[in-house]
Amino acid sequence: MNSWPKIFLTAALIAAVVGVAYVIMGGRPLIALETAGALFVVRIASEAFRRRRRRPRDPGA
C-alpha cells in the first residue's frame, strides 16, 4: 500500500492548522503557513526515507 498521499494530506492539514493559529496570534499568515508546511513535509519525508532505507522491501513481493 502506498501511504504517500496520506502523509502529504496530514502534512497539509497540520500546516493549515498552524497557519490559522499563527494568524489568530497576529503574525504574517503566508510566511507562517509556508514555513510550517515546508518543515513538516521535509521532516516526514526524511523520516519515511530513512525508514524505507533501514527496512528494505521484500525481494519476493
C-alpha positions as CSV (number, residue, x, y, z in Angstrom):
1,M,0.0,0.0,0.0
2,N,1.2,3.5,-0.9
3,S,1.0,5.8,2.1
4,W,2.4,9.0,0.4
5,P,-1.0,10.6,-0.2
6,K,-1.9,10.1,3.4
7,I,1.5,11.6,4.5
8,F,1.1,14.7,2.4
9,L,-2.5,15.2,3.3
10,T,-1.6,15.0,7.0
11,A,1.2,17.5,6.5
12,A,-1.0,19.9,4.6
13,L,-3.7,19.7,7.3
14,I,-1.2,20.4,10.1
15,A,0.4,23.2,8.2
16,A,-3.1,24.8,7.7
17,V,-3.9,24.5,11.4
18,V,-0.5,26.0,12.4
19,G,-1.0,28.8,9.8
20,V,-4.5,29.6,11.2
21,A,-3.2,29.6,14.8
22,Y,-0.4,32.0,13.7
23,V,-2.9,34.4,12.1
24,I,-5.1,34.4,15.2
25,M,-2.0,35.3,17.2
26,G,-1.4,38.2,14.9
27,G,1.5,37.0,12.7
28,R,2.1,37.1,9.0
29,P,-0.1,34.2,7.6
30,L,1.7,33.2,4.4
31,I,5.2,33.1,5.9
32,A,4.0,31.0,8.9
33,L,2.0,28.6,6.7
34,E,4.8,28.1,4.2
35,T,7.4,27.6,6.9
36,A,5.4,25.2,9.0
37,G,4.3,23.2,5.9
38,A,7.7,23.0,4.4
39,L,9.4,22.0,7.7
40,F,6.7,19.4,8.4
41,V,6.8,17.9,4.9
42,V,10.7,17.7,4.9
43,R,10.7,16.1,8.4
44,I,8.1,13.5,7.5
45,A,9.7,12.8,4.1
46,S,13.2,12.3,5.6
47,E,11.7,10.1,8.3
48,A,9.9,7.9,5.7
49,F,13.0,7.8,3.6
50,R,15.2,6.7,6.5
51,R,12.6,4.0,7.4
52,R,12.5,2.8,3.9
53,R,16.3,2.5,3.7
54,R,16.6,0.8,7.0
55,R,13.9,-1.8,6.2
56,P,14.3,-2.8,2.5
57,R,11.4,-4.3,0.6
58,D,10.9,-8.0,0.3
59,P,12.5,-9.2,-2.9
60,G,9.8,-11.8,-3.4
61,A,7.0,-9.2,-3.4
